Amino acid sequence: MNLEGMEWRSETQICNDHDELGRHEGEEEEEASKHSNVMKTLSGSGKEELKKIRLMREIVETQDPSSKEVDDLTIRRFLRARELDIGKGSALFLKYLKWRRTFVPNGSISTMEVPNEIAQNKMFHQGLDKKGRPIMVVFGARHFQNKLGGLEEFKRYVVFGLDKLCSRIAVGQEKFVAIGDLQGWGYANSDIRGYLAALSILQDYYPERLGKLFLVHVPYIFMAAWKIIYPFIDNKTKKKIVFVENKNIKSTLLEDIDESQLPQIYGGRLPLVPIHEC
């Protein structure tokens, strides 16, 4: 047997090849699992909606090739946000892609980009509601207009928090729940520009993500700001907002959140975790 000219490979090289093969197989399995989960979630769509999802995908992929990287669940959320109107849903989605590239060029917002907002320690996450939706708690009395980073840093902080929360949404679920705690809120906390900016980000770039918003400990003076904000809230979002009377806070929250998942400050068992530590 002539061994001349044969390529000899070390044990290390062989092991490296096996590791590389294992990584590829793992990536393929993960991709297959993601596809399977998407298909399971899409099973809740009727034939007409599925047809519109396909048509909308064809439109947006033609206008922005990066749309191919987005799954059908995302397409469906934007479509549903515009009452299954393909033209309006496509326009909203393409607007989102353009915004994401410019506002979040690195793919995510880092803590270094929102230091002044984090210092206010006003946004927290802990627990899941009975539908498996992650819970966000925001303390309105801890928010003050950011004089150092300005409105732009606040908007980055909103995206930072929403991205953190959405990354914790389980397979088969697409929404989150929020508790807006306004205890101690006063005119010093009023920030109409900031509120409207946050609302715009939520409605335009995270459509169909909010499952329900509980507003608790609402002081009477807050209603002056609410009257200004309310006209800008779309009808779908309005239906998800619940004003909770002080005497009914725990009982109301327990209708949607098990006591084991309810934050301690509302009579539950879980401590709150700052969103930047999640």
N, C-alpha and C positions, 0 to 999 in steps of 0.2 A: 504493500500500500504506500503510495507516494504522499508524504506529508508536506512536501515543499510547496510553498505558495498558499498554504492554508492560513486563514486568519485565526489566531488564537485569542480568546477573550478571557479576561480574568474573572474570578468568582465575584468580585465587586461589581464589574460591569454587568454581569448576568443578573445580580441582585437589583442593580439600579433599573435594568430593563423591566424586571418583574414589578418593582415599585411603580414605575411609570405606567405600566399596563394596568396595575391596580387602581391608580389615580384616575385613569381614563374611564375604567369600568365604573368607578364610584361616581364620577361626574355624570356618566350616562344614566346610571340608576337614579341619581338625584333629579336629573332633567325629566326622566320618565315619571318619577313620583310627582313632580310639580305638574306635569301635563295631566296626569291622572286626577290630581286634586282639583285642577281647574275644570276639567270635564265634569267631575262630580258636582261642583258648585254650580256650573252652568246648567245642570240638569233641572234646575229650578226655573229655567227660562222656557217659554212656550215657543212653538215653531216660528211664529211671526217675529218674536224678539230675536231669536237665533239668526233668522234671515237678515234682519236689520243690522245685527252685529257684523255679519260677513260683509254686507254692503258698505258699512261704515269703515271697516278695515280696508277694503279695496280703495276707498276714497283717500283715507289718511296716508296709506302707504305710498300712494301715487304722489302725494304732495310733500310727504316727509318720510323718506326711507327708514328713519330711525324708529318709526312706528312698528316695524317688524319685531322689535325687541320687547314690545309690550304685550302682555297676555290679554285674552278675551275678556277677563273679568274687569280689567281696567277700562277697556273699550265700553263694556256694558255700563259701568258706573257713569261715564260721561254721557252715554246715550240716554240712560234713565234720568239723568239730571235735566235733560231737555225734553222730557216726556216722549221719548222714543222718536224724536224728530232727527233724522239722519243728518240733515244739513246743519242744524244748530249744534247737534252733538259733535259733529266733525270739527266745526269751527272752534268750539270750546276746547276740544282735545288738542288741536293744533296750536291754539293759543297757550295751552299748558306746556307743551313740549318746548316751545320757544322761550317761555318764561323760565322753565327749569334749567335750560342751557345757560341762560344769562344770570339768573339769580343764584343758582346752586351749581356753578361751573365744575366744582370738584366732586359732585355727586352727593355731598352731605355738608351740613353746617357743623363746624367744630366749636367746642366750648370757647376757644380763643377768639372766635368771631362775635361772641355775645357775652363778654365778661360783666358788663354793667347790668344786664338783665338777670343773669344768674345770681348776682349779688343781692337782688331783691327777694330771692328765695320764695317765689310765688306759685310755681307750677310743680305738681307732684303726680306720681303714678303709683297705684297699688291695687291689686286684686282684679277680679273679673266678675261681671254680672252673671245672672242665671243663664244667659244666652252665650256666655263665653266671650263677651266683649270686654276689652281692657278698660279700666276706669282712670280718668284723669281728674284731678282736683286742682282748681285754680282759686287763689285768694285775691279777690279784687282790691282789698284794702292795702295790699302790699305792692300794688302797682303804682308807680309814679312816672310821669313823663321823663324819658331818658334825655337829660341835657347834654350828656357826654357823647353817646352814640347816636342819639336822635331817633327819628322814626325808622330809619333804615335798619338800625340794630334791633329795634323791637320787632320788625317784620322778620328778620333773620331768626329771632328767638321763637316766634310763632312757628316758623317752618321747622326749626330745630325740635320743638316739642311735638309737633304733629308727626314728623318723621320717626321720632323715637317711639311714639305711641303706636303708629301704624306698623312698625316693625315687630310689634308684639301681638298683632292680631293673628289668631290661630287659623290654621287651614280650615276652610269651610265657612269662615266668618269674614266679614268685610268692614265691619263698623266698630266704633268705640262709643263709650258713654262718658259724659263730662258732668262734673259738679262744680258750679260756679258759686263760691261762698263769698257773700258780700258783707259779712259781719264787719262793722267798723268802717264801711265805705263812706267817704265824704267827698266834698268838692275838690279837695287836694288830689284825690285819686282819679278824678274825671279826666278822660283823655279821648275825646270823641274821634279825633283823627286816628288814634291808635286802634280804637274799637272798630272803626269802619275798615281800616286796613286789614285787621285780623279777620273780620267777617268776609271781606273780599277774597282773601287767601283761602279760607275754608270753603267758600261756595264755588269759587272758580277753579281752584287747583286741587282740592280734595273733595270733590262732589261725592255724595252718597257714602261718606265715611262716618258722619255723625249719626249715631243711633238715637240718642236722647240727651238733652241738656237739662239738668235739674238746677234751678236757681234757688239758693237757700239763704236765709238770714238777710232778706232783701229790705233795706231801709227805704222809707218813704221818699227821701230825697233822690234816690237813684232813679225814680220814675221820670224825673226831668230829663235825664240823659237817655233813658229808654225811649222816650217819645221821639227823640231825634234819630236814634238808631233803627227803630222798628220799621219804618218805611223801606229801608234798604235790605231787609231780611226777606228772602224769597219764600213763597208759600210753603214749599216742602220743609224748609228749615223751621218755619213758624210752628208747624204741627209737632215738632220734636221738642219744643221748649215747655218746661213745666215749672211754674212758680209754686214753691212749696211753703206752706204756712209753718211758722216756727214750732207750733205745738205738734205738727205732724211730720217733722223731718225724718225721724227714725222709722216710723211706720211706713211712710211713703217710699223711702229708699229700700226698705226690706221687701217691698213688693217686687223689686227688680234685682236686688242684690242680697245674697245670702249673708247672714251675720258673720260667717267665717271669712267673708271677702270684703265686708264693709269696713271702711277706715275707722280707727278707734275713736276719732273725734266725733263720730256720729253714732257711737254706741256699738261699734263692731269690734273686731279682734285684730285687724291689721294696722301696723304703723305706716305712716306715709313715707314714701321715698322720693326725694327731690328728683325731678326729671333728668337732671344732668348726671345723676349717679346711677341711673338705670342702665 
